[in-house]
Amino acid sequence: MAVKRPDEYLERAKGMKPRVFINGKRVEDITRHPVTRTVVEANLASYEWAQDPAGAKVLVRPSHLSGEPCNIYNTLNRSTDDLLKRAAAGLYAAERLGTCIYRCVGCDAFNALAATTYELDRDLKTSYHGRLMDFLRHVQDEDLTVAGAMTEPRGRRDQKMQEWKDPDLSLHVVEKSDKGIVVNGAKINISGAYASDWTIVMPSGARQPGQEAYSVSFAVPNGEPGLTYICQYNPFSAEREMAEEADDLGNPRFGQRETSMVVFDHVFVPWERVFLCGETKYAGRVVTRFAQVHRMVCGGSCKVGFGKVLVGAARLIQEYKGLEKVPHINDQMTEMVTLLETVRACSKAAAIEGTEIAPGSGVYFPDDMLGNVAKLNVCNAFWRIMALAGDIGGGLVVTMPSLKELRNPETREYIEKYYGFGSDTPASDILKATKLIQNWAAGLHGVGTWHGAGPVQAQKIMVQRLANYDEMKDLARQMAGIGRPKKADDAKA
Ligand SMILES: Cc1cc2nc3c(=O)[nH]c(=O)nc-3n(C[C@H](O)[C@H](O)[C@H](O)COP(=O)(O)OP(=O)(O)OC[C@H]3O[C@@H](n4cnc5c(N)ncnc54)[C@H](O)[C@@H]3O)c2cc1C
């Protein structure tokens, strides 16, 4: 049986000994530190859902390699129906976690690499695809968690890689032997890697001849020698470190979207886990295919799940305040729902209109235009939804006291009296719902949603590239009675 129990993951996580630092200190046990524990909890939830029949319907599907049931995050999208299920899984996870499902990037990396290694083997007679499938089979059989790193940081953007003062600024191969490769470099933003069994590394962009060392993809196990994880740290991390009770924090179990920088300092990777090494022409394909599927999910359905939680919290506050019949508040609620449904529609349509890429590979990718539009829409929609939820929540969203005051005998009475709105709802519920809004509206999610799956300009470039302006011009000419110019394509745009 390839679907493992939550306690099996927890036992593995307890055994993980990655070199992790947070707030200047070493984390000895990622399952016990209050911040890193949230990542373990989110991964655990993915195993819990798979045990539940309703969750399994969304999150379990057969492996195309073994026929055994597998967690969807360890499978390939082999039809448009699979793409729809992948989008649905993103929504399901996000609305239950309110943070990243840390197995998402690894899943999309598997798909991008599966199509590209298929082409590599076909064109260059390499053996990358077989290696990748062996690795995928291992991950499926053991139901392992896999993070994904599209490697930055990248040096100055106005220089060629070869001109950078420090060649490590993008991850690259520094040694090759008959046993494998040694890599140096770093990845700045990676979701949850320190609690994942494996991390798949991909190049961060297209590569040119002369950049062979930077055209590399591979998998590394958690805590491999040479790996250091340096965690993000912000006021929410500090608050969690100091909290007496997680219940005070808005999203008690799963917290914020936790990332870390991962440094690769002379990390050895055996050949059986190398999936690209030097073939510059194919690096860009890994990147664009990864983005193609990731924008449908991370930029689409997942953010709808986040948004639903935020709308739900705003609705609770609306009711607690007795504002159910107020037209402008209901108008704001309608606007939030409409924005989310637009993104959900784009994400779903991207799946339905998906196609096999690298014909013969058997791997399906969403429609690129619709996936990019889903992500573009969500970037702006999320800021708007945060603003509207902030309006409904009122100033309390940023002025609320600590929930600890409810346990302080000197202040409890005042808190209960004045934050209870004179309603039947206890002040603790009102403050918890407000804290949840604070987590989103005054938190990390605006910028996170903007940049996750690539900044907005990357999607705009794709839309500009994919838009069929010739067809649109023909339509306009036809309607206005303008003849077609002699040259077939007069488009200079
Ligand atoms: C919460 C969160 C979780 C993440 N998790 C993961 C993960 O698990 N795995 C993963 O691989 N990645 C992850 N990312 C990384 C994410 O994909 C990147 O942050 C994103 O691609 C933007 O890259 P950047 O942060 O380097 O920003 P930059 O690339 O520095 O972008 C900043 C601005 O500069 C512009 N810019 C950058 N380069 C150029 C150029 N050459 N020419 C013109 N303009 C340019 C951009 O368009 C943008 O406007 C995560 C990010 C966040 C915020």
The ligand as an SDF file (V2000), in Angstrom:
LIG
                    3D

 53 58  0  0  0  0  0  0  0  0999 V2000
    6.1060   32.5750    0.1700 C   0  0  0  0  0  0  0  0  0  0  0  0
    6.9610   32.1100   -0.9790 C   0  0  0  0  0  0  0  0  0  0  0  0
    7.2050   30.7600   -1.1460 C   0  0  0  0  0  0  0  0  0  0  0  0
    8.0220   30.3260   -2.1930 C   0  0  0  0  0  0  0  0  0  0  0  0
    8.2660   28.9880   -2.3290 N   0  0  0  0  0  0  0  0  0  0  0  0
    9.0510   28.5550   -3.3360 C   0  0  0  0  0  0  0  0  0  0  0  0
    9.3570   27.1690   -3.4690 C   0  0  0  0  0  0  0  0  0  0  0  0
    8.9290   26.3290   -2.6750 O   0  0  0  0  0  0  0  0  0  0  0  0
   10.1500   26.7890   -4.4970 N   0  0  0  0  0  0  0  0  0  0  0  0
   10.6260   27.6850   -5.4100 C   0  0  0  0  0  0  0  0  0  0  0  0
   11.3200   27.2660   -6.3260 O   0  0  0  0  0  0  0  0  0  0  0  0
   10.3840   29.0030   -5.2840 N   0  0  0  0  0  0  0  0  0  0  0  0
    9.6160   29.4520   -4.2820 C   0  0  0  0  0  0  0  0  0  0  0  0
    9.3670   30.8030   -4.1540 N   0  0  0  0  0  0  0  0  0  0  0  0
   10.1400   31.7100   -5.0100 C   0  0  0  0  0  0  0  0  0  0  0  0
    9.3650   32.4750   -6.0100 C   0  0  0  0  0  0  0  0  0  0  0  0
    9.1170   31.7030   -7.1190 O   0  0  0  0  0  0  0  0  0  0  0  0
   10.2160   33.7200   -6.2990 C   0  0  0  0  0  0  0  0  0  0  0  0
   10.1530   34.5510   -5.1610 O   0  0  0  0  0  0  0  0  0  0  0  0
    9.6900   34.4560   -7.4910 C   0  0  0  0  0  0  0  0  0  0  0  0
    9.9950   33.7370   -8.6510 O   0  0  0  0  0  0  0  0  0  0  0  0
   10.2820   35.8490   -7.6050 C   0  0  0  0  0  0  0  0  0  0  0  0
   11.6710   35.7890   -7.6350 O   0  0  0  0  0  0  0  0  0  0  0  0
   12.5100   36.7270   -6.6720 P   0  0  0  0  0  0  0  0  0  0  0  0
   11.9430   36.5760   -5.3150 O   0  0  0  0  0  0  0  0  0  0  0  0
   13.9430   36.4180   -6.8730 O   0  0  0  0  0  0  0  0  0  0  0  0
   12.1740   38.1760   -7.1550 O   0  0  0  0  0  0  0  0  0  0  0  0
   12.9040   39.0070   -8.2750 P   0  0  0  0  0  0  0  0  0  0  0  0
   13.1870   38.1070   -9.4450 O   0  0  0  0  0  0  0  0  0  0  0  0
   14.0580   39.7190   -7.6840 O   0  0  0  0  0  0  0  0  0  0  0  0
   11.7870   40.0270   -8.7040 O   0  0  0  0  0  0  0  0  0  0  0  0
   11.6920   41.3740   -8.1900 C   0  0  0  0  0  0  0  0  0  0  0  0
   11.3080   42.3150   -9.3290 C   0  0  0  0  0  0  0  0  0  0  0  0
   12.4060   42.4210  -10.2510 O   0  0  0  0  0  0  0  0  0  0  0  0
   11.9770   42.1060  -11.5640 C   0  0  0  0  0  0  0  0  0  0  0  0
   13.0860   41.4200  -12.2440 N   0  0  0  0  0  0  0  0  0  0  0  0
   13.8190   40.3920  -11.7510 C   0  0  0  0  0  0  0  0  0  0  0  0
   14.7500   40.0130  -12.6480 N   0  0  0  0  0  0  0  0  0  0  0  0
   14.5970   40.8010  -13.7280 C   0  0  0  0  0  0  0  0  0  0  0  0
   15.2520   40.8920  -14.9990 C   0  0  0  0  0  0  0  0  0  0  0  0
   16.2540   40.0800  -15.3330 N   0  0  0  0  0  0  0  0  0  0  0  0
   14.8180   41.8110  -15.8810 N   0  0  0  0  0  0  0  0  0  0  0  0
   13.7820   42.6240  -15.5580 C   0  0  0  0  0  0  0  0  0  0  0  0
   13.1290   42.5940  -14.3690 N   0  0  0  0  0  0  0  0  0  0  0  0
   13.5250   41.6980  -13.4810 C   0  0  0  0  0  0  0  0  0  0  0  0
   10.7450   41.2100  -11.3640 C   0  0  0  0  0  0  0  0  0  0  0  0
    9.8880   41.1960  -12.4960 O   0  0  0  0  0  0  0  0  0  0  0  0
   10.1110   41.8590  -10.1570 C   0  0  0  0  0  0  0  0  0  0  0  0
    9.3800   42.9800  -10.5930 O   0  0  0  0  0  0  0  0  0  0  0  0
    8.5750   31.2700   -3.1110 C   0  0  0  0  0  0  0  0  0  0  0  0
    8.3200   32.6250   -2.9300 C   0  0  0  0  0  0  0  0  0  0  0  0
    7.5310   33.0580   -1.8930 C   0  0  0  0  0  0  0  0  0  0  0  0
    7.2950   34.5380   -1.7560 C   0  0  0  0  0  0  0  0  0  0  0  0
  1  2  1  0
  2  3  1  0
  2 52  2  0
  3  4  2  0
  4  5  1  0
  4 50  1  0
  5  6  2  0
  6  7  1  0
  6 13  1  0
  7  8  2  0
  7  9  1  0
  9 10  1  0
 10 11  2  0
 10 12  1  0
 12 13  2  0
 13 14  1  0
 14 15  1  0
 14 50  1  0
 15 16  1  0
 16 17  1  0
 16 18  1  0
 18 19  1  0
 18 20  1  0
 20 21  1  0
 20 22  1  0
 22 23  1  0
 23 24  1  0
 24 25  2  0
 24 26  1  0
 24 27  1  0
 27 28  1  0
 28 29  2  0
 28 30  1  0
 28 31  1  0
 31 32  1  0
 32 33  1  0
 33 34  1  0
 33 48  1  0
 34 35  1  0
 35 36  1  0
 35 46  1  0
 36 37  1  0
 36 45  1  0
 37 38  2  0
 38 39  1  0
 39 40  1  0
 39 45  2  0
 40 41  1  0
 40 42  2  0
 42 43  1  0
 43 44  2  0
 44 45  1  0
 46 47  1  0
 46 48  1  0
 48 49  1  0
 50 51  2  0
 51 52  1  0
 52 53  1  0
M  END
$$$$
